[in-house]
Amino acid sequence: MTAGRPVVLITGANGFVGRHLAPALAREGCEIRRAVRSPSGEAGEVVIDALGPSTDWRAALEGVDRVVHLAARVHHQHDERSYQLYRDTNVEGTFRLARSAIEAGVRQFIFVSTVLVYGRSNDGRPPFREEDVLTPRGLYGLSKAEAEAGLKSLAQVHDMCVTVVRPPLVYGSGAKGNFASLAKAVRLGLPLPFGAIHNQRAFVSVQNLSSFIAFRLARPASKFDVFLVADNEQVSTPEFIRRLASAAGVKPHLFPAPTSLLNALLTVCGRSDAQQSLIGSLQLDISKATSSGWQPPYALDEGLSLALSEARC
């Protein structure tokens, strides 16, 4: 470790969040070690095998005192056939990394999980809080919940402090999935049938998520802690689309359609997994994170402007 500079290993460093987080931590004075499967020429890269129960982390962890674990098998609807695909990577792969980090003397371990450990919606219920009972749906959410439980057990009997971060949909330049599809549709001026939806959903810009991770790394951590992180504003799906259109400098084309029709259309299009993320509510209580001294540095409009302006560069 360079004297006076914490060395931080980021797994999944060349993924969407990692590409934003690494420079953010470097600006905070951290020395960055990037764990990647395919080298890109960035400084500090260490090539590792596929994340799993037998990954050799020794070279990547040498001299490291903090780890941010982003790498994961993300949700793909066609993977629902086999939990083992998720378990090998998201559960056993995480345990392997955590145990290796403990052996290497790592002091702090941040695990980026997901709000899907609660399920997909809290319609008719209060916003989710950290202490709520987990009811994960889908193999991705199940694997993340299992990984969290294992990390808690490890933290209780070892010196390494573990922080679990549960973000909602993360948006920003380079994001894929629902945000990329929505941004493309808005820019093309496509009519979107979400005008009659009256839900409330949490989102988080990749800049705000990176800010919270940097905040946690810079402060003493407890043995095991969990935080929900999101933008301050939590808005409906049509309002998010309007804000996205404003950031893109175009007019939104929203029209109302019955929820039953939307569900049928998404099913026919093979996107039944997107029903709750577009139609249902998912509100988060982020007061634990903000009461710890952190505030989201970017408002929703700023985050969306950054996402689209950076994508055009």
C-alpha positions in Angstrom: 0.0 0.0 0.0 1.3 3.5 -0.9 2.0 5.4 2.3 -1.0 7.5 3.3 -3.2 6.3 0.4 -5.7 3.4 0.9 -5.5 0.7 -1.7 -9.0 -0.2 -2.9 -9.8 -3.3 -4.9 -12.8 -2.9 -7.2 -14.3 -6.1 -8.7 -16.3 -5.6 -11.9 -14.2 -2.4 -12.4 -14.8 -2.3 -16.2 -18.6 -2.7 -15.7 -21.1 0.2 -15.7 -20.8 1.2 -12.0 -17.1 0.3 -11.8 -16.2 2.7 -14.7 -17.7 5.5 -12.7 -16.6 4.4 -9.2 -12.9 4.0 -9.9 -12.2 7.6 -11.0 -14.5 8.9 -8.2 -12.4 7.0 -5.6 -9.2 8.1 -7.2 -10.3 11.7 -6.9 -10.7 11.0 -3.2 -7.1 10.0 -2.9 -7.5 6.2 -3.1 -5.1 4.0 -5.1 -7.3 1.8 -7.3 -6.7 -1.9 -8.0 -9.1 -3.0 -10.8 -10.1 -6.7 -10.9 -11.2 -7.5 -14.5 -11.6 -10.5 -16.7 -10.5 -8.8 -19.9 -7.7 -6.1 -19.7 -8.5 -2.7 -21.1 -5.1 -1.0 -20.5 -6.3 0.9 -17.4 -3.7 1.4 -14.7 -3.8 -1.0 -11.8 -5.6 -3.8 -13.6 -5.4 -7.4 -12.3 -6.9 -10.1 -14.5 -8.8 -12.8 -12.7 -10.7 -15.9 -13.7 -14.5 -16.0 -13.7 -16.0 -15.1 -10.3 -16.8 -18.3 -8.5 -16.0 -20.7 -5.6 -12.4 -21.4 -6.8 -11.2 -17.9 -8.0 -7.6 -17.2 -7.0 -7.7 -13.7 -5.5 -4.1 -13.6 -4.0 -2.5 -11.4 -6.6 -5.5 -9.0 -6.7 -5.6 -8.6 -2.9 -1.9 -8.1 -2.3 -1.4 -4.9 -0.4 -5.1 -4.1 -0.5 -6.9 -2.9 2.7 -10.4 -2.2 1.3 -12.6 -4.0 -1.2 -15.7 -2.9 -3.2 -17.4 -5.9 -4.6 -19.5 -4.9 -7.7 -19.0 -8.0 -9.9 -22.1 -10.2 -10.1 -24.2 -12.3 -12.4 -26.9 -9.8 -13.1 -30.6 -10.4 -13.7 -31.4 -12.0 -17.1 -34.9 -13.4 -17.6 -33.5 -16.4 -19.7 -31.3 -17.4 -16.7 -34.3 -18.2 -14.5 -34.0 -21.9 -15.4 -31.1 -22.5 -13.0 -30.3 -21.0 -9.6 -26.9 -22.6 -9.7 -25.8 -20.1 -12.3 -26.4 -17.3 -9.8 -25.3 -19.2 -6.7 -21.9 -20.1 -8.1 -21.1 -16.4 -8.9 -23.2 -14.2 -6.5 -23.0 -16.5 -3.4 -20.1 -18.8 -3.6 -18.0 -16.3 -5.6 -18.7 -13.6 -3.0 -17.8 -15.9 -0.1 -14.6 -16.9 -1.8 -13.6 -13.3 -2.3 -14.6 -12.3 1.3 -12.6 -15.2 2.9 -9.6 -14.4 0.7 -9.9 -10.7 1.8 -9.9 -11.8 5.4 -6.8 -13.9 4.9 -5.1 -10.9 3.1 -5.9 -8.6 6.1 -8.5 -6.4 4.3 -10.1 -4.1 6.9 -13.3 -3.0 5.1 -15.5 -4.8 2.5 -18.4 -3.1 0.7 -20.9 -5.4 -1.0 -23.3 -3.8 -3.5 -26.5 -5.8 -3.3 -29.9 -4.8 -4.6 -33.4 -3.7 -3.4 -34.7 -6.9 -5.0 -33.9 -8.7 -1.8 -37.2 -7.2 -0.6 -39.2 -8.3 -3.7 -40.3 -6.1 -6.5 -42.9 -3.8 -5.0 -44.2 -2.2 -1.8 -47.6 -1.1 -3.2 -49.8 -0.1 -0.3 -47.0 -0.4 2.3 -44.5 2.0 3.8 -41.2 2.6 2.1 -38.7 -0.2 2.6 -36.2 0.1 5.5 -33.0 -1.7 6.2 -34.6 -3.8 9.0 -37.5 -5.1 7.0 -37.9 -8.8 6.5 -36.4 -9.9 3.2 -38.8 -11.5 0.7 -36.7 -11.8 -2.5 -38.3 -12.8 -5.7 -36.4 -14.1 -8.7 -33.1 -15.9 -8.7 -31.0 -12.7 -8.8 -32.6 -11.3 -5.7 -32.4 -14.7 -3.9 -28.7 -15.0 -4.6 -28.0 -11.5 -3.3 -30.0 -12.1 -0.1 -28.1 -15.4 0.5 -24.8 -13.6 -0.1 -25.7 -10.9 2.4 -26.5 -13.5 5.1 -23.2 -15.3 4.6 -21.2 -12.0 4.8 -23.0 -11.2 8.0 -21.9 -14.5 9.5 -18.3 -13.9 8.4 -18.2 -10.4 9.8 -19.4 -11.6 13.2 -16.4 -13.9 13.7 -13.6 -12.0 11.8 -12.0 -8.5 12.0 -13.1 -7.4 8.5 -16.0 -4.9 8.6 -18.7 -5.5 6.0 -21.1 -2.9 4.6 -24.0 -4.0 2.4 -25.5 -1.3 0.0 -28.9 -2.0 -1.5 -29.5 0.4 -4.4 -32.6 0.6 -6.6 -32.3 1.0 -10.4 -28.9 2.7 -11.1 -28.9 5.1 -14.0 -26.2 6.9 -15.8 -24.0 6.9 -18.8 -23.3 3.4 -19.9 -26.2 1.9 -18.1 -28.0 -1.0 -19.7 -31.3 -2.8 -19.2 -34.5 -0.8 -18.5 -32.8 2.6 -18.3 -31.0 2.2 -21.7 -34.2 1.0 -23.4 -36.3 3.9 -21.9 -33.7 6.5 -22.8 -33.6 5.2 -26.4 -37.4 5.3 -26.7 -37.6 8.8 -25.3 -34.9 10.1 -27.7 -36.7 8.5 -30.6 -39.9 10.1 -29.7 -41.8 6.8 -29.4 -45.2 6.9 -27.8 -45.1 5.3 -24.3 -48.2 3.9 -22.7 -47.4 4.9 -19.1 -49.4 8.1 -18.8 -52.0 6.7 -16.4 -49.6 5.1 -13.9 -49.6 6.6 -10.4 -46.8 4.8 -8.7 -43.7 6.0 -6.8 -40.3 4.6 -7.4 -36.8 5.2 -6.1 -33.8 5.6 -8.5 -30.2 6.4 -7.9 -27.7 8.0 -10.2 -24.4 6.2 -10.5 -22.7 9.4 -9.2 -24.8 9.3 -6.0 -24.1 5.6 -5.5 -20.4 6.2 -6.0 -20.5 9.1 -3.6 -22.0 6.9 -0.9 -19.4 4.2 -1.4 -16.6 6.8 -1.1 -18.3 8.2 2.0 -18.3 4.8 3.7 -14.7 4.0 2.7 -13.5 7.2 4.3 -15.0 6.5 7.7 -14.7 3.9 10.4 -17.1 1.0 9.8 -19.0 -1.2 12.2 -18.7 -5.0 12.0 -21.8 -5.3 9.7 -24.1 -2.7 8.5 -26.8 -2.3 5.7 -27.8 0.9 3.9 -30.4 1.8 1.4 -29.2 4.4 -1.0 -31.2 6.4 -3.5 -31.8 9.9 -5.0 -33.7 12.2 -2.7 -36.6 12.4 -5.1 -38.8 9.4 -5.7 -41.2 9.8 -8.6 -43.7 8.0 -10.7 -42.7 6.2 -13.9 -44.4 8.9 -16.2 -42.7 11.7 -14.2 -39.3 9.9 -14.6 -40.0 9.8 -18.3 -40.8 13.5 -18.4 -37.6 14.4 -16.5 -35.6 12.1 -18.9 -37.2 13.8 -21.9 -36.4 17.2 -20.5 -32.7 16.2 -20.0 -32.6 14.9 -23.6 -34.2 18.1 -24.9 -37.2 16.4 -26.4 -40.9 16.3 -25.8 -42.2 13.2 -24.0 -44.9 11.2 -25.8 -47.0 9.6 -23.0 -50.5 8.2 -23.4 -52.7 6.4 -20.9 -53.3 2.7 -21.2 -55.0 0.3 -18.7 -52.7 -1.6 -16.4 -54.1 -4.9 -17.6 -53.2 -4.0 -21.2 -49.7 -3.0 -20.2 -49.2 -6.3 -18.4 -50.4 -8.2 -21.4 -48.1 -6.2 -23.8 -45.0 -6.8 -21.6 -45.8 -10.5 -21.4 -46.2 -10.8 -25.2 -42.9 -8.9 -25.6 -41.1 -11.3 -23.3 -40.7 -8.6 -20.6 -42.9 -9.8 -17.9 -40.0 -9.2 -15.5 -40.4 -5.5 -16.2 -44.0 -5.3 -15.1 -43.3 -4.4 -11.5 -40.4 -2.1 -12.3 -42.5 0.0 -14.6 -45.9 -0.2 -13.0 -45.5 -1.0 -9.3 -44.2 1.3 -6.6 -40.8 0.8 -4.9 -40.1 3.4 -2.3 -37.1 3.5 0.0 -36.5 5.2 3.3 -32.9 6.5 3.0 -32.9 8.2 6.4 -30.3 5.9 7.8 -27.8 6.8 5.1 -28.5 10.5 5.4 -28.5 10.6 9.2 -25.0 9.1 9.0 -23.8 12.3 7.4 -24.2 11.6 3.7 -26.4 13.5 1.3 -27.0 12.6 -2.4 -24.8 15.3 -4.1 -26.9 15.2 -7.3 -30.6 15.9 -7.7 -32.6 13.7 -10.1 -32.6 16.2 -12.9 -28.8 16.7 -12.6 -28.2 12.9 -12.6 -30.3 12.5 -15.8 -28.5 15.4 -17.5 -25.2 13.8 -16.6 -26.3 10.4 -17.9 -27.4 11.8 -21.3 -24.6 14.4 -21.7 -21.9 11.9 -20.9 -23.5 9.3 -23.3 -23.2 11.8 -26.1 -19.5 12.5 -25.5 
